[in-house]
Amino acid sequence: MFLEEKSEIINLINLDKDYYQIILSSTKISKIVKPGQFINIKIQEGDFPLLRRPFSIFSAKERYIELLIKEVGIGTRILRKEKTGKVSLLGPFGKPFFIPEKDDIIVLIGGGTGIAPLHFYGEVIENKKIFFAGFKTIPNSYILKKLEEISEKIFISTEDGTLGFKGILTSLFEKEFKDIESEKTKYFLCGPYEMLKAFEKILPSERVFVSLEGMIGCGFGICMGCAVKKKGEEKYLRVCTEGPLFPLKEIEL
């Protein structure tokens, strides 16, 4: 079931030149959306931009939804300029992340805006959580605070060395892998495909789940713009309906 509602922009904070945080009012979708699901936003009235834009949820409370957005095109650029006003929300779409067993150790691995659905998941589940987050440069203090609130341990890498480990996230993870790996450890990843492919070579695939950020056009599973190939089969799965979370062993990145 998905709903449409008019939403007020409560706050919009520029985190750096690429990323911004936006908080939207919501009295309907916020009450039913679950970690892993996403919403489609109509940026402004009229026919331009024609398509809604899909966004993962960073946090959802009873009366608001919080997003972490990277400016990548005309839609996200227009939304960033709208400090006030209303937008149209449609959702939630996609299947929620599953609830793990109580004694599972959950390792969350996110790059860029990929940290958003992982943070929402971490807010909801009560398991021991370890967060690995990768950035190009030092992230905003608000983002760090939110990650620390949900995690027993947090590891940060920045490509320019302005915070934490200097280098890419996979290099940091390989240093810590032996200390966190066990049969009860489950890994949840979200981020650029290049990052996911790199981790595919490191992690035990039977306990790895990836949340994909596909090119979602419609959100209903009709356009096939977000299709991903099922491993070993001539079959495609849709990020917007069968996903966005997939066992790594079942798909080809």
Residue pairs with C-beta under 8 A, 6 or more apart in sequence:
1 32
2 90
2 91
2 92
2 93
3 28
3 29
3 32
3 90
3 91
4 88
4 89
4 90
5 26
5 27
5 28
5 29
5 88
5 89
6 86
6 87
6 88
6 89
7 24
7 25
7 26
7 65
7 86
7 87
7 88
7 89
8 24
8 25
8 85
8 86
9 22
9 23
9 24
9 82
9 83
9 84
9 85
9 86
9 87
10 23
10 24
10 25
10 64
11 21
11 22
11 23
12 20
12 21
12 22
12 23
12 80
12 82
12 83
13 20
13 21
13 22
13 142
14 20
14 80
15 21
15 68
15 139
15 140
15 142
15 143
16 137
16 139
16 140
18 70
18 71
19 68
19 69
19 70
19 71
19 112
19 113
19 140
20 69
20 71
20 80
21 58
21 66
21 67
21 68
21 69
21 140
21 142
21 143
22 66
22 67
22 69
22 79
23 64
23 65
23 66
23 67
24 64
24 65
24 66
24 67
24 87
24 89
25 63
25 64
26 60
26 63
26 64
26 65
26 89
27 63
29 39
29 60
29 65
29 89
29 91
29 92
30 60
30 61
30 62
30 63
30 64
30 65
31 62
32 92
33 39
33 57
33 60
33 65
33 91
33 92
34 92
34 96
34 97
34 124
35 57
35 96
35 97
35 117
35 120
35 121
35 123
35 124
35 125
36 94
36 95
36 96
36 97
36 117
36 120
36 121
36 211
36 244
36 245
37 57
37 91
37 92
37 93
37 94
37 95
37 96
38 54
38 55
38 56
38 57
38 91
38 92
38 93
38 94
38 117
38 216
38 219
38 244
39 54
39 55
39 57
39 65
39 89
39 90
39 91
39 92
39 93
40 52
40 53
40 54
40 55
40 89
40 90
40 91
40 93
40 216
40 219
41 52
41 53
41 54
41 55
41 79
41 87
41 88
41 89
41 90
42 52
42 87
42 88
42 90
43 49
43 52
43 53
43 75
43 78
43 79
43 82
43 87
44 78
44 82
44 87
49 74
49 75
49 78
51 75
51 217
51 218
52 88
52 90
52 219
53 75
53 76
53 79
54 93
54 216
54 219
54 240
55 67
55 69
55 116
56 67
56 68
56 113
56 116
56 117
56 120
56 190
56 211
56 213
56 244
57 65
57 66
57 67
57 92
57 116
57 117
57 120
58 66
58 67
58 68
58 115
58 116
58 117
58 119
58 120
58 146
59 65
59 66
59 119
59 120
59 123
59 146
60 66
60 120
65 89
67 116
68 113
68 115
68 116
68 143
69 76
69 79
69 80
69 113
70 76
70 112
70 113
71 77
71 80
79 87
90 219
91 219
93 219
93 220
93 240
93 241
94 239
94 240
94 241
94 243
94 244
95 241
95 242
95 243
95 244
95 245
97 117
97 121
97 188
97 209
97 211
97 245
98 245
99 125
100 106
100 125
100 127
100 186
102 126
102 127
103 127
103 184
104 127
104 184
104 185
104 186
105 127
105 128
105 130
105 180
105 182
105 184
105 185
105 186
106 121
106 122
106 125
106 127
106 128
106 129
106 130
106 185
106 186
106 188
107 129
107 130
107 131
107 132
107 180
107 185
107 186
107 187
107 188
108 115
108 118
108 119
108 121
108 122
108 129
108 130
108 131
108 132
108 151
108 188
109 118
109 131
109 132
109 169
109 173
109 187
109 188
109 189
109 190
109 191
109 199
110 116
110 118
110 119
110 131
110 132
110 133
110 134
110 189
110 190
110 191
111 133
111 134
111 135
111 169
111 190
111 191
111 192
111 195
112 134
112 135
112 191
112 192
113 213
114 189
114 190
114 191
114 192
114 195
114 211
114 213
115 131
115 133
115 143
115 147
115 190
115 191
116 190
117 190
117 211
117 244
118 131
118 188
118 190
118 211
119 146
119 147
119 150
121 188
122 129
122 131
122 150
122 151
123 150
128 152
129 150
129 151
129 152
130 151
130 152
130 153
130 154
130 155
130 180
131 147
131 150
131 151
131 153
131 154
131 155
132 154
132 155
132 157
132 169
132 172
132 173
132 176
133 139
133 147
133 154
133 155
133 156
133 157
133 169
134 156
134 157
134 158
134 159
134 168
134 169
134 172
134 191
134 195
135 156
135 157
135 158
135 159
135 163
136 158
136 159
136 160
137 158
137 159
137 160
137 162
137 163
138 158
138 162
138 163
139 156
139 158
139 163
144 154
144 156
147 154
148 154
155 164
155 165
155 172
155 173
155 176
156 163
156 164
156 165
157 164
157 165
157 166
157 167
157 168
157 169
157 171
157 172
158 164
158 165
158 166
159 166
159 167
159 168
160 166
161 167
164 172
165 171
165 172
165 175
168 195
168 198
169 191
169 195
170 195
170 198
170 199
170 202
173 199
173 202
174 202
177 202
181 204
185 207
186 207
186 208
186 209
187 199
187 203
187 207
187 208
187 209
188 209
188 210
188 211
188 245
189 195
189 196
189 199
189 208
189 209
189 210
189 211
189 248
190 210
190 211
190 212
190 213
191 213
193 253
196 210
196 253
197 253
199 208
200 208
200 248
200 253
203 248
205 247
205 248
205 249
206 247
206 249
208 247
208 248
208 249
209 245
209 246
209 247
209 248
210 245
210 246
210 248
210 251
210 253
211 243
211 244
211 245
212 226
212 228
212 239
212 243
212 244
212 246
212 251
213 239
213 244
214 225
214 226
214 227
214 228
214 238
214 239
214 240
214 243
214 244
215 225
215 226
216 225
216 226
216 239
216 240
217 223
217 225
217 226
218 225
218 240
219 240
220 240
220 241
221 238
221 240
221 241
221 242
224 236
224 238
226 238
226 239
226 240
226 243
227 236
227 237
227 238
227 239
228 236
228 237
228 238
228 239
228 243
228 246
228 251
228 252
228 253
229 235
229 236
229 237
229 251
229 252
230 236
230 237
230 250
230 251
230 252
231 249
231 250
231 251
231 252
237 243
237 246
237 250
237 251
